[in-house]
């Protein structure tokens, strides 16, 4: 992850597929969980569209800003920075 996303913005999509849920993979993910962010999905979910999850992450990041965005341009800037 650090090679592909050296900017620290890499995200792993953890869908609990059999290879991702193995003991070896689970141990590795636990040991390296601070190296990148990951999204959790229901086990073997057919819904792999991350749009809603990304929207939620961005919405929470913008809501936490102080001061909050007051104009549409402030909101755009906050989204881009998040």
KELO-802856 format. One record per residue (C-alpha): residue number from 1; x, y, z. Coordinates in steps of 0.1 Angstrom, whole numbers, plus 2048, in hexadecimal, padded with zeros to 3 digits. Layout:
residues N
<keza><n>NUM</n><u>X</u><v>Y</v><w>Z</w></keza>
...
***
This chain:
residues 82
<keza><n>1</n><u>800</u><v>800</v><w>800</w></keza>
<keza><n>2</n><u>81C</u><v>818</v><w>808</w></keza>
<keza><n>3</n><u>82C</u><v>812</v><w>7E6</w></keza>
<keza><n>4</n><u>80D</u><v>817</v><w>7D2</w></keza>
<keza><n>5</n><u>7FF</u><v>834</v><w>7E8</w></keza>
<keza><n>6</n><u>81E</u><v>845</v><w>7F6</w></keza>
<keza><n>7</n><u>809</u><v>863</v><w>7FE</w></keza>
<keza><n>8</n><u>7F8</u><v>84F</v><w>819</w></keza>
<keza><n>9</n><u>7D6</u><v>851</v><w>809</w></keza>
<keza><n>10</n><u>7D2</u><v>82D</v><w>800</w></keza>
<keza><n>11</n><u>7B3</u><v>81A</v><w>80B</w></keza>
<keza><n>12</n><u>7AD</u><v>7F5</v><w>80C</w></keza>
<keza><n>13</n><u>78A</u><v>7E8</v><w>804</w></keza>
<keza><n>14</n><u>785</u><v>7CC</v><w>81E</w></keza>
<keza><n>15</n><u>768</u><v>7B7</v><w>811</w></keza>
<keza><n>16</n><u>76F</u><v>798</v><w>826</w></keza>
<keza><n>17</n><u>774</u><v>784</v><w>807</w></keza>
<keza><n>18</n><u>784</u><v>762</v><w>80F</w></keza>
<keza><n>19</n><u>7A8</u><v>76D</v><w>807</w></keza>
<keza><n>20</n><u>7A3</u><v>78D</v><w>81C</w></keza>
<keza><n>21</n><u>795</u><v>77A</v><w>83A</w></keza>
<keza><n>22</n><u>7B0</u><v>760</v><w>83C</w></keza>
<keza><n>23</n><u>7C4</u><v>75F</v><w>85C</w></keza>
<keza><n>24</n><u>7E4</u><v>76B</v><w>84B</w></keza>
<keza><n>25</n><u>7D2</u><v>788</v><w>83A</w></keza>
<keza><n>26</n><u>7BF</u><v>791</v><w>85A</w></keza>
<keza><n>27</n><u>7E0</u><v>791</v><w>86E</w></keza>
<keza><n>28</n><u>7F2</u><v>7A6</v><w>854</w></keza>
<keza><n>29</n><u>7D5</u><v>7BF</v><w>853</w></keza>
<keza><n>30</n><u>7D5</u><v>7C2</v><w>878</w></keza>
<keza><n>31</n><u>7FB</u><v>7C8</v><w>879</w></keza>
<keza><n>32</n><u>7FA</u><v>7E2</v><w>85D</w></keza>
<keza><n>33</n><u>7D8</u><v>7F2</v><w>864</w></keza>
<keza><n>34</n><u>7E9</u><v>813</v><w>86D</w></keza>
<keza><n>35</n><u>7FA</u><v>815</v><w>84B</w></keza>
<keza><n>36</n><u>7DA</u><v>81B</v><w>837</w></keza>
<keza><n>37</n><u>7B5</u><v>820</v><w>83A</w></keza>
<keza><n>38</n><u>79C</u><v>805</v><w>831</w></keza>
<keza><n>39</n><u>777</u><v>802</v><w>82B</w></keza>
<keza><n>40</n><u>763</u><v>7E6</v><w>83A</w></keza>
<keza><n>41</n><u>748</u><v>7D4</v><w>825</w></keza>
<keza><n>42</n><u>72F</u><v>7BA</v><w>82F</w></keza>
<keza><n>43</n><u>73E</u><v>797</v><w>82A</w></keza>
<keza><n>44</n><u>740</u><v>78E</v><w>805</w></keza>
<keza><n>45</n><u>729</u><v>7AB</v><w>7FC</w></keza>
<keza><n>46</n><u>71D</u><v>7AF</v><w>7D9</w></keza>
<keza><n>47</n><u>71B</u><v>7D4</v><w>7DD</w></keza>
<keza><n>48</n><u>73F</u><v>7E0</v><w>7D7</w></keza>
<keza><n>49</n><u>737</u><v>804</v><w>7CD</w></keza>
<keza><n>50</n><u>74A</u><v>819</v><w>7E6</w></keza>
<keza><n>51</n><u>73A</u><v>83A</v><w>7DB</w></keza>
<keza><n>52</n><u>723</u><v>83C</v><w>7FA</w></keza>
<keza><n>53</n><u>73F</u><v>833</v><w>811</w></keza>
<keza><n>54</n><u>756</u><v>84E</v><w>803</w></keza>
<keza><n>55</n><u>73A</u><v>867</v><w>804</w></keza>
<keza><n>56</n><u>734</u><v>85F</v><w>829</w></keza>
<keza><n>57</n><u>75A</u><v>862</v><w>831</w></keza>
<keza><n>58</n><u>75B</u><v>884</v><w>81F</w></keza>
<keza><n>59</n><u>73B</u><v>890</v><w>830</w></keza>
<keza><n>60</n><u>749</u><v>888</v><w>852</w></keza>
<keza><n>61</n><u>76A</u><v>898</v><w>84A</w></keza>
<keza><n>62</n><u>759</u><v>8B8</v><w>83F</w></keza>
<keza><n>63</n><u>741</u><v>8B8</v><w>85D</w></keza>
<keza><n>64</n><u>75F</u><v>8B7</v><w>875</w></keza>
<keza><n>65</n><u>76F</u><v>8D6</v><w>866</w></keza>
<keza><n>66</n><u>771</u><v>8F5</v><w>87B</w></keza>
<keza><n>67</n><u>764</u><v>90D</v><w>871</w></keza>
<keza><n>68</n><u>74B</u><v>8FA</v><w>85B</w></keza>
<keza><n>69</n><u>748</u><v>904</v><w>836</w></keza>
<keza><n>70</n><u>730</u><v>921</v><w>831</w></keza>
<keza><n>71</n><u>72F</u><v>924</v><w>80B</w></keza>
<keza><n>72</n><u>72E</u><v>90B</v><w>7EF</w></keza>
<keza><n>73</n><u>752</u><v>914</v><w>7E6</w></keza>
<keza><n>74</n><u>75C</u><v>90E</v><w>80B</w></keza>
<keza><n>75</n><u>74B</u><v>8EC</v><w>808</w></keza>
<keza><n>76</n><u>75D</u><v>8E4</v><w>7E8</w></keza>
<keza><n>77</n><u>77E</u><v>8ED</v><w>7F7</w></keza>
<keza><n>78</n><u>777</u><v>8D9</v><w>816</w></keza>
<keza><n>79</n><u>76E</u><v>8BA</v><w>801</w></keza>
<keza><n>80</n><u>78E</u><v>8BE</v><w>7EC</w></keza>
<keza><n>81</n><u>7A3</u><v>8C1</v><w>80B</w></keza>
<keza><n>82</n><u>793</u><v>8A3</v><w>81B</w></keza>
***
